[in-house]
Amino acid sequence: MARTSRYPIELGEADRDELARRAGTPTLAYRDVQRARMILYAAEGLADKEIAVRCDCHPDVVSKWRRRFCEQGIEGLTDKPRAGRPRRFPPQQVADVVAVACELPVKHDRPLGRFSRTELHRLVIEQGVTEASATTIWRWLHDRS
C-alpha cells in the first residue's frame, strides 16, 4: 500500500482554475507547466511516486513542490532566488557593450575590418560604457553567440 504524503492538497476553485490554466498553456515555461500538473495530480489523491511517473521526474521533486504548495500556495511554485554573488554589471551595460561590438569599427574611426578584443575594450572604456575588463567583455560576447 502506498504511503500517503504529509502534505495533502485540497484546492479551492480559484487555485484549481489557475493551475489548470498553467498546465494547459503551451507558451509557459516547461517547469511551470510541470509544477502545475504535479499539484493537480496531488489534488486528485495520487501518491508522489505515481505523479513522478506521470511527470517523468523523481518522487523527491514531486514531494518538494507539494510541500512548497502546502506552505505557500501558488506563490510557492516559483523559483527562489539562487545563491551566489550578485552580478557586478547591470544588464543595460552589457547590452550597450554588445551594441558597440555589433557596429562596424569604421563608424568609430577605427581602420579595422572587425574589432579585436583589446580594441573593443579600449573603445568602450573611451566611451565610458563600462569599466569591465577585456576578458569580461569577451565573455559577455561569447555568451551571446
N, C-alpha and C positions, 0 to 999 in steps of 0.2 A: 504494500500500500504506500502511495506517495506521501511524503511528509508535507504538511501544509506550511505555508510561509508565515513568518511572524508579522508580515505586513499585508493584511488583507486589503484589497482595493474595492471601494464602493464609490461609484461615480455618480455625480449629480448630472442633471440634464445638460447644463452649460459645459461642464468638463467633458462629457461624452461627445457632445457636438464638436467641441474644439479638437479633441483627439481624433475623431473620425475625419474631420477636415484635414488635419495634418497627415493622417495615414493615407489619405487618398489624393494628396497633392503631388503631382509629378515634378513640379519645379522646386519643391522644398528640398533641402539638403537630406541626403540618404539617412544620415544618423538621426535626424529629427523624425523622419518617417518611421524608422525602426523603433525608436523610443515610444512613439505614439502607439504603434502596433503592440509592443510589449505590454503597455499598460491596459490597452483594450482587451488583450488576451487574458491578462491577470484579472480584470474585472469580470470576465466570464467564468473565473474559477479555475483556470488551468494552473498546473504546477510549473515552477521555474524551468524544470527540465523539458517539459513539453513545449513551453514557449521558446526555449532556446533552440529546440529542433526546428520549430516553425520559422524562427527568425535567423537561423543559421549563425548562432553565436554561442558563447559559453554560458552556462547557467549562472555563473558569478556576475556576468554582465546584466542579466535579467534581474538578479537579486539587487544589484546596485541601484538600477533605475526604479525598481519597485519601492525600495526603501526611500529613495530621494523624493519620489512622488508622494508617498505617505507623509513624509515630514514637511515638504514644502509646497505640495500641489504642483500645478503645471509649471510654475517658475522653476521647480527643481529639475526639470528636464533639460535645462540649458546648461552648457558647459561652465564650469567655474574658471576663474582666471588661472592661467598657467603660472607655475613658479618660474623664477629666473629674473635676471636683471632686465629692467625696462629698456626699451630702445633709446639710444642716445640721440639719434637724429630723427626729427619728425618726418612723417611720410611726405609732406609737401616738399621738404628739402630734397628728399630722394627723387621725387618726381621732377623737380627743377633740374637736377643734375642729369637725369635721363633725357630731358628735353634738350639740354645743351649738347649732349652726346649725339643726339639724333640729327642735329643740324650739320650742315657742311662746314668744314674748317674755313673755307673761303669767306663765309659770312662774318667770321671773326678775324679777318685779315691774317689768316694762317696759310702759308703756301703748301698745304698738305693735301693729299688725296683722302686721308682719314686721320682721325685723332689717334695718337699713341696714348698709352695710359698716363705717362708723365705730362704730355702736352695738355690733355684734358684736365688733369689735376691742376696744372698751372692756371688754365683758363678759368675754372670755377673759383679758384682762390682769388684771382684778379677781379672777377665779377662780384665777389662777396656772396656767392651762392651758398658755400659751405666751407667749413674748416676740416672736413674729413680727409683722411689720408688717401693717397693714391690707391692703396690696396683696398680700402673700404669702398671707394668709388668703383673699382674694378668688380668687387663682389656684388655691389648693387646692380651693375650692368649684367653681370653673369647670371644673377638670379632671375633677371627679366627674360633671358633667352631660352 
